[in-house]
Amino acid sequence: MRYGPNCTLPELVRTVAHVAFEVDDLAAEMAGRQVLIAPNSPAPGVLALAGKDPGKRRPVMSGTGMIALALLAAAGRSPSLAQKTPELLPGDPNSDARWEPIERFKKEAPPLAASFEARVYRNASGEAMPYRLFKPKIEPGRRYPLVLFLHGSSGSGTDNASQLDRGNGFGSLVWALPENQRRHPCFVVAPQSNENWPPVRLREGQLPEILLGPGRDRLAIEIVESLVAELPVDRKRIYVTGHSMGGAGTWHVLAQRPDLFAAGVPVCGRAHPATLPSLKDVPIWNFHGEIDQIESVEVSRRAMAELRELGGKPLYTEYPGVGHNVFMWVYTEPALVEWLFSQRRQ
């Protein structure tokens, strides 16, 4: 390879032969090595970097000047190096500084609900589900990500409005904020269920028991598939998120269709333990409040431990001193938006 006189690449890259390796874990492979070119994505689903290799772990070449270019395209998804937890907004969660973006969101976001088109989905069996749809400014020939938002219990019903209102406005409207649409134009779909998203067994005085198999989340998946057929959706960048009942729905939807979603963001929701093996290769960023008195933080701690034991690499953020309304912190984290839209399937 030839380099021009104005090339800005490091001298070692320009003067020493390169050897490329495909690896399963780029972060682990580069541990202890000097990174010369920061991680970058030359193609969808591939992450590359250049680093100095002392020749101790790669016997193909020896000498302190060897360059190893590591490539990763694991399981058809974004590389594991992207699973390092991004930097969150600074400060104590209950500080005035951290409340400021929450209060700003409460003022700026609600008017955006009017830009969500009201629709009703009906399948061939006659089952129906209302939903709201936000469309980006569509350019010819371009495809856009799609975010599926599953509301919490306060959004339940058939009015086709509550899923965008009050607490549910955080997880549904954040993607439609003008600054986010400028950086990441996307479709947002917010269906409304009058039952729990996963199938459940109701128990007096207790939270519902989540069961296996499809529930009302099946219709949410059907809505997504219908929109993929109708609109210029990027099939490699379909995401799901939700809080509380919708957090449980997020876990359940991912388990039903890990082939459909590029990533998921469950918030203060409960996963059925038997579904976790199917999720180990799905990029997940899970959130919970430390003092949640409705859905105990222990359900997230256990799910994270089990996923990691299975070989998964989920991200986990636990907010100290925050309860079940943790969604207000989660969806006002700029890093979440950037992380989600960086995930893609091959």
C-alpha positions in Angstrom: 0.0 0.0 0.0 1.3 3.5 -0.9 0.8 6.6 1.3 1.1 10.1 0.0 3.3 12.8 1.6 0.4 14.4 3.4 -0.9 11.1 4.9 -1.9 11.6 8.6 -1.8 8.0 9.6 0.8 7.0 12.3 4.3 6.4 11.0 4.2 2.7 12.1 1.1 2.1 10.1 2.7 3.7 7.0 6.1 2.0 7.3 5.4 -1.5 8.6 3.6 -4.5 7.0 0.0 -5.1 8.2 -1.5 -8.5 9.2 -5.3 -8.8 9.6 -7.1 -11.1 12.0 -10.8 -11.8 12.5 -11.5 -12.1 16.2 -14.6 -12.8 18.4 -13.9 -10.1 21.0 -12.0 -7.1 19.8 -11.7 -5.5 23.3 -10.2 -8.7 24.8 -7.9 -9.2 21.8 -6.5 -5.6 22.0 -6.0 -5.7 25.8 -2.4 -4.7 26.6 -1.8 -3.6 23.0 -1.2 0.0 22.0 -4.0 1.2 19.8 -2.7 3.3 16.8 -6.0 3.8 14.9 -9.1 4.1 16.9 -12.0 1.7 16.4 -14.0 2.5 13.2 -16.6 0.9 11.1 -15.5 0.4 7.4 -18.7 -1.6 6.7 -21.9 -2.4 8.4 -21.4 -5.0 11.2 -17.6 -4.7 11.0 -15.4 -2.9 13.5 -11.7 -2.3 12.7 -8.7 -0.9 14.5 -5.0 -0.9 14.2 -2.6 -1.6 17.0 1.0 -2.4 17.9 1.6 -6.1 18.5 4.8 -7.2 20.3 4.5 -10.6 18.6 3.9 -12.5 21.8 0.3 -13.7 21.0 0.5 -13.8 17.2 3.3 -16.1 16.0 2.6 -15.3 12.3 5.1 -12.5 12.5 7.4 -11.3 15.3 9.1 -8.1 16.1 7.9 -5.0 18.0 6.9 -3.2 14.8 4.2 -5.6 13.6 0.7 -4.1 13.1 -2.4 -6.2 13.8 -5.6 -5.1 12.1 -8.4 -6.8 14.0 -11.8 -7.2 12.3 -15.0 -8.3 14.0 -18.4 -9.3 12.6 -19.7 -11.6 15.3 -23.1 -13.3 14.9 -24.2 -10.9 12.3 -24.4 -8.0 14.8 -22.5 -5.0 15.9 -19.2 -5.9 17.5 -18.7 -6.5 21.2 -16.4 -3.6 21.6 -19.5 -1.4 21.2 -20.8 -3.1 24.3 -18.7 -1.0 26.6 -21.1 1.2 28.6 -21.2 4.7 27.1 -20.6 7.7 29.4 -23.8 8.9 31.0 -24.7 12.4 32.1 -22.6 13.4 35.2 -23.8 14.0 38.7 -26.0 12.4 41.3 -29.3 11.2 39.7 -31.2 13.4 42.2 -29.1 16.5 41.8 -30.5 19.7 40.3 -28.1 19.4 37.4 -29.4 16.0 36.5 -33.0 17.0 36.9 -32.6 19.8 34.5 -32.7 17.7 31.3 -35.7 15.8 32.7 -37.6 19.1 33.3 -36.6 20.4 29.9 -37.9 17.2 28.3 -41.3 17.6 30.1 -41.7 21.0 28.4 -40.4 20.2 24.9 -41.6 16.7 24.2 -45.4 16.5 24.8 -46.3 18.7 21.7 -44.5 16.1 19.5 -47.4 13.6 20.2 -49.5 15.5 17.6 -47.0 14.5 14.9 -47.7 10.8 15.5 -50.2 9.5 13.0 -53.1 7.5 14.6 -53.6 4.1 13.0 -55.3 0.8 13.7 -53.7 -2.5 12.7 -55.9 -5.5 11.8 -54.6 -8.9 10.8 -56.2 -11.6 8.7 -57.8 -13.2 11.8 -59.6 -10.0 12.6 -57.5 -9.1 15.7 -56.9 -5.4 16.0 -54.4 -3.1 17.9 -54.3 0.7 17.8 -50.9 2.3 17.3 -49.3 5.7 16.6 -46.6 6.2 14.0 -44.0 8.9 13.6 -42.4 9.3 10.2 -39.1 11.1 9.5 -38.6 13.4 6.6 -38.2 10.8 3.9 -35.7 11.2 1.1 -36.0 9.1 -2.0 -33.8 6.0 -2.0 -33.0 6.2 1.7 -34.1 3.7 4.4 -34.5 4.6 8.0 -34.3 2.8 11.4 -37.5 2.0 13.3 -38.0 2.1 17.0 -40.8 0.1 18.6 -41.9 1.5 22.0 -43.9 -0.6 24.3 -45.8 1.4 26.9 -46.1 0.8 30.7 -49.4 -0.1 32.4 -50.5 3.6 32.5 -50.6 3.6 28.7 -53.0 0.6 28.5 -56.4 1.0 26.8 -57.9 1.6 23.4 -57.8 5.4 23.2 -54.7 5.4 21.0 -53.3 8.3 23.0 -52.2 7.2 26.5 -49.2 5.4 25.2 -47.7 8.8 24.3 -48.8 10.6 27.5 -47.3 11.2 30.9 -44.6 8.7 31.8 -44.9 6.9 28.5 -44.0 10.1 26.7 -40.3 9.7 27.7 -39.8 6.4 25.8 -42.0 7.2 22.9 -41.3 10.8 22.1 -37.6 11.1 22.7 -36.7 9.7 19.3 -38.9 12.4 17.6 -37.1 15.3 19.3 -35.8 17.6 16.6 -32.1 17.2 17.7 -32.4 13.4 17.5 -34.2 13.5 14.2 -31.4 15.7 12.8 -28.8 13.2 13.8 -30.8 10.0 13.6 -34.0 10.3 11.5 -36.1 7.3 12.2 -39.7 5.8 12.3 -41.2 5.4 15.8 -44.1 3.1 16.3 -46.1 3.0 19.6 -48.8 0.4 19.7 -51.4 0.3 22.5 -52.4 -2.8 24.3 -55.3 -3.3 26.8 -53.5 -6.3 28.3 -50.0 -7.1 29.4 -47.5 -7.4 26.6 -46.3 -10.9 27.5 -48.8 -13.6 28.4 -49.3 -13.6 32.2 -51.0 -15.4 35.0 -52.6 -12.9 37.4 -52.0 -13.4 41.1 -53.8 -11.6 43.9 -51.6 -9.2 45.8 -48.6 -9.9 43.6 -47.1 -8.9 40.3 -48.4 -11.0 37.3 -46.4 -14.2 36.6 -44.9 -13.9 33.1 -45.5 -17.0 31.0 -43.8 -18.4 27.9 -45.1 -18.0 24.4 -46.5 -15.1 22.5 -49.0 -12.7 24.1 -50.2 -9.3 22.9 -46.6 -8.6 21.9 -47.3 -10.8 18.9 -49.5 -8.1 17.4 -46.8 -5.5 18.1 -44.4 -7.6 16.1 -47.0 -8.0 13.3 -47.3 -4.2 13.2 -43.6 -3.8 12.8 -43.5 -6.4 10.0 -46.4 -4.6 8.2 -44.5 -1.3 8.4 -41.4 -2.9 7.1 -43.4 -4.0 4.1 -45.0 -0.5 3.7 -42.3 2.0 4.5 -38.6 2.5 3.7 -37.4 0.8 6.9 -33.8 -0.3 7.3 -34.3 -4.0 8.2 -30.9 -4.0 9.8 -31.8 -1.3 12.3 -35.1 -2.2 14.1 -35.1 -1.6 17.8 -37.4 -2.2 20.8 -37.6 -0.4 24.1 -40.2 0.0 26.9 -40.5 0.5 30.6 -42.2 -1.5 33.4 -44.9 -3.6 31.7 -43.3 -2.4 28.5 -39.8 -3.4 29.8 -41.1 -6.9 30.4 -42.6 -6.7 26.9 -39.2 -5.7 25.5 -37.6 -8.7 27.0 -40.4 -10.9 25.7 -40.4 -9.4 22.2 -36.7 -9.9 21.8 -37.0 -13.5 22.9 -39.8 -14.1 20.4 -37.9 -12.5 17.5 -34.2 -12.1 18.1 -33.8 -12.3 14.4 -35.8 -9.2 13.8 -34.3 -6.7 16.3 -30.8 -5.2 16.2 -30.9 -4.2 19.8 -33.2 -3.8 22.8 -33.5 -1.4 25.8 -35.6 -2.9 28.6 -36.3 -0.5 31.5 -37.3 -1.7 34.9 -38.9 -4.8 33.4 -38.8 -8.5 34.2 -37.5 -11.2 31.8 -38.7 -14.8 32.0 -35.5 -16.7 32.9 -36.2 -19.5 30.3 -36.0 -16.9 27.5 -32.5 -15.6 28.3 -30.5 -18.2 26.3 -32.1 -16.9 23.1 -30.9 -13.3 24.0 -27.3 -13.8 24.7 -26.2 -12.6 21.2 -28.6 -9.6 21.1 -27.2 -6.2 22.1 -29.1 -5.1 25.2 -28.8 -2.1 27.5 -30.9 -2.8 30.6 -31.8 -0.1 33.1 -33.2 -0.2 36.6 -33.6 2.1 39.6 -31.9 0.9 42.8 -34.9 1.6 45.1 -37.7 0.4 42.7 -40.5 -0.7 45.0 -42.7 -2.0 42.2 -40.4 -4.2 40.1 -37.4 -5.1 42.4 -34.0 -4.2 41.0 -33.1 -7.8 41.8 -34.9 -9.0 38.6 -32.4 -7.0 36.5 -29.4 -8.0 38.6 -30.3 -11.7 38.1 -31.0 -11.3 34.4 -27.7 -9.6 33.9 -25.8 -12.3 35.8 -27.5 -15.1 33.9 -26.9 -13.5 30.5 -23.2 -13.0 31.2 -22.9 -16.6 32.5 -24.4 -17.6 29.1 -21.7 -15.7 27.3 -23.8 -12.6 26.6 -22.4 -9.1 26.9 -25.4 -6.9 28.0 -24.9 -3.4 29.3 -26.5 -2.6 32.6 -27.1 0.8 34.3 -28.5 1.0 37.8 -29.4 4.5 39.1 -28.8 4.9 42.9 -31.6 6.5 44.8 -34.1 6.2 41.9 -37.3 4.2 41.9 -39.8 2.9 39.4 -39.8 6.2 37.5 -36.3 5.5 36.3 -37.5 5.9 32.7 -37.2 9.7 33.2 -33.4 9.4 33.6 -33.0 6.7 31.0 -34.6 8.4 28.1 -32.9 11.7 28.8 -29.4 10.2 28.4 -28.0 11.4 25.1 -25.6 8.4 25.1 -28.5 6.0 24.9 -29.7 7.5 21.6 -26.2 7.3 20.1 -25.7 3.8 21.4 -29.0 2.5 20.1 -28.6 3.8 16.5 -25.1 2.5 16.3 -26.4 -1.1 16.6 -27.2 -3.0 13.4 -27.7 -6.5 12.1 -25.9 -7.8 9.1 
